[in-house]
């Protein structure tokens, strides 16, 4: 690891010279390329330098302990050495994490699909709860949300809702939400007060750019129809709703939220690109056969990843065995404690694979 870090610092110093070179500075595109690479390494190099400084200080302390010292001074130096050793261990762990390969999709915006599963109307109502939870979380982090398609129910839930989230690091923090979410509560429609268990499926897809996925227009069948709302009432009498079928894969996406057929088509294409990118990633994962012991971040939609228990006011994430007794806060968008724990577990698992 140290050799790799030293090579990175050497590269950083080389880039430092390049961005100070008048000839490079005269070519703005070239200068920006080197400046971007330099900035990308700054945090890692700063941490490595802090690590080396702590190592040097520890070596000096050990040398001093080899000399003849009075008891009080020796005790002080031993205490400093113990602190330095702890710092070195912590910095080494942080450096390992920083060296882990980044998910290339972490900086992408996301498209989230929420669908009611087992439980009928109660599942649809909980789908609405999860939609509000994610939109509030996005709002708390300063991200933007945009509904791409929705199939609401008469009681205020959703059979299905698809929406985009755009903002810095959106996919890196939301990717662990893919899977089956289970709710245990007494439905508003339950007269006997019995607890029901329902499920909702969540899929989090990195939003694909046009350059990420090559779609042949001849592979698409595009149908238009009149948009309809809850209960089958016509929202408008023009064929503004769009359904796109990708013939090679059989994927079907649709959008009817906008009055403009063009806008609905654009939104449906965004969802289709994200789904095709996810298909390609799943295929690649299967080919590499990288089966991970931890379920964190696998995105398998058949996994029961989390239970929301209303009578006990708790949320349990089954992948990492974490239970939090703050259900109301979580449903109000306070997801950071859960997300941070999942990210830490994912890092720990990947570190085991490196070791």
Residue pairs with C-beta under 8 A, 6 or more apart in sequence:
1 92
1 95
1 96
1 99
4 99
5 44
5 48
5 51
5 95
5 99
8 41
8 44
8 45
8 48
9 45
9 48
9 49
11 41
12 38
12 41
12 42
12 45
15 34
15 37
15 38
15 41
16 38
18 24
18 34
19 25
19 31
19 34
19 35
19 38
24 30
24 31
24 34
25 31
43 98
44 95
44 98
44 99
47 91
47 94
47 95
47 98
48 95
50 91
51 88
51 91
51 92
51 95
54 84
54 87
54 88
54 91
55 88
57 80
57 84
58 81
58 84
58 85
58 88
61 77
61 80
61 81
61 84
62 81
64 77
65 74
65 77
65 78
65 81
69 77
96 351
96 354
97 347
97 351
100 347
100 350
100 351
100 354
103 171
103 172
103 175
105 171
105 175
105 206
106 169
106 171
106 172
106 175
107 168
107 169
107 171
107 172
108 170
108 171
108 206
108 207
109 164
109 165
109 166
109 167
109 170
109 171
109 206
109 207
110 164
110 165
110 170
110 171
110 174
110 175
110 204
110 205
110 206
110 207
111 148
111 162
111 163
111 164
111 165
111 204
111 205
111 207
111 270
111 271
111 274
112 134
112 162
112 163
112 164
112 165
112 174
112 177
112 202
112 203
112 204
112 205
113 160
113 161
113 162
113 201
113 202
113 203
113 205
114 127
114 130
114 131
114 134
114 158
114 160
114 161
114 162
114 200
114 201
114 202
115 127
115 159
115 160
115 200
115 201
116 123
116 124
116 126
116 127
116 157
116 158
116 159
116 160
116 198
116 200
117 123
117 180
117 198
117 199
117 200
117 201
118 197
118 198
118 199
119 126
119 183
119 196
119 197
119 198
119 199
120 198
121 153
121 155
121 157
121 187
121 189
122 183
122 187
122 189
122 196
122 198
123 157
123 183
123 198
123 199
123 200
124 153
124 155
124 157
124 158
124 159
125 153
125 155
125 156
125 157
125 187
125 188
126 157
126 181
126 183
126 198
126 200
126 308
127 157
127 158
127 159
127 160
127 161
127 200
128 156
128 157
128 158
128 161
129 183
129 331
130 181
130 200
130 202
131 158
131 161
131 163
132 331
132 333
133 330
133 331
133 332
133 333
133 335
134 145
134 163
134 165
134 174
134 177
134 333
135 145
135 163
135 333
136 332
136 333
137 333
137 334
137 335
138 144
138 145
138 165
138 167
138 170
138 333
139 145
139 333
140 333
140 334
141 167
141 173
142 167
143 165
143 166
143 167
143 168
143 170
144 165
144 166
144 167
145 163
145 164
145 165
145 166
146 163
146 164
146 166
147 161
147 162
147 163
147 257
148 162
148 163
148 164
148 255
148 257
148 267
148 268
148 270
148 271
149 160
149 161
149 162
149 253
149 254
149 255
149 256
149 257
149 267
149 268
149 271
150 158
150 160
150 161
150 162
150 163
150 257
151 158
151 159
151 160
151 161
152 158
152 159
152 161
152 229
152 230
153 159
153 230
154 230
154 231
162 271
164 207
164 270
165 174
166 207
171 204
171 206
172 343
173 339
173 343
174 204
174 339
175 204
175 206
175 297
175 299
176 296
176 297
176 339
176 342
176 343
176 346
177 202
177 204
177 305
178 202
178 203
178 204
178 299
178 300
178 301
178 305
179 201
179 202
179 299
179 300
179 301
179 302
179 303
179 304
179 305
179 306
180 199
180 200
180 201
180 202
180 301
180 302
180 303
180 304
180 305
181 199
181 200
181 201
181 202
181 305
181 306
181 307
181 308
182 197
182 198
182 199
182 304
182 306
182 307
182 308
183 197
183 198
183 199
183 200
183 307
183 308
183 310
184 195
184 196
184 197
184 307
184 308
184 309
184 310
184 311
185 195
185 196
185 308
185 309
185 310
185 311
186 193
186 194
186 195
186 196
186 310
186 311
187 196
190 196
195 311
199 304
201 301
202 301
203 278
203 299
203 301
204 299
205 274
205 275
205 277
205 278
206 274
206 277
206 278
207 270
207 273
207 274
208 273
208 274
208 276
208 277
209 273
210 273
212 273
212 277
213 273
213 276
213 277
213 280
215 246
215 269
215 272
215 273
215 276
219 246
219 247
219 248
220 244
220 245
220 246
220 247
221 244
221 245
221 247
222 242
222 243
222 244
222 245
222 265
223 242
223 243
223 244
223 245
224 239
224 240
224 241
224 242
224 243
224 261
225 239
225 241
225 243
226 234
226 235
226 236
226 237
226 238
226 239
226 240
226 241
227 234
227 235
227 236
227 240
227 241
227 256
227 257
228 234
228 235
228 241
228 256
229 235
235 256
236 259
238 259
238 261
239 261
240 256
240 258
240 259
240 260
240 261
240 264
241 254
241 255
241 256
241 261
241 264
242 254
242 255
242 256
242 261
242 264
242 265
242 268
243 252
243 253
243 254
243 268
244 252
244 253
244 254
244 265
244 268
244 269
244 272
245 251
245 252
246 252
246 272
246 276
249 276
249 279
251 272
251 275
251 276
251 279
253 268
253 271
253 272
253 275
254 268
255 264
255 265
255 267
255 268
255 271
256 264
257 264
257 267
258 264
258 267
292 298
292 349
292 353
293 349
294 319
294 345
294 346
294 349
295 303
295 305
295 318
295 319
296 319
296 320
296 342
296 345
296 346
296 349
297 342
297 346
303 319
304 318
305 317
305 318
305 319
306 315
306 316
306 317
306 318
307 315
307 316
307 318
308 315
308 327
308 330
308 331
309 315
309 316
309 327
310 327
312 325
313 325
313 326
313 327
313 328
314 323
314 324
314 325
314 327
315 323
315 324
315 326
315 327
315 330
315 338
316 322
316 323
316 324
317 323
317 338
317 341
317 342
319 342
319 345
320 341
320 342
320 345
322 338
322 341
324 330
324 337
324 338
326 334
330 338
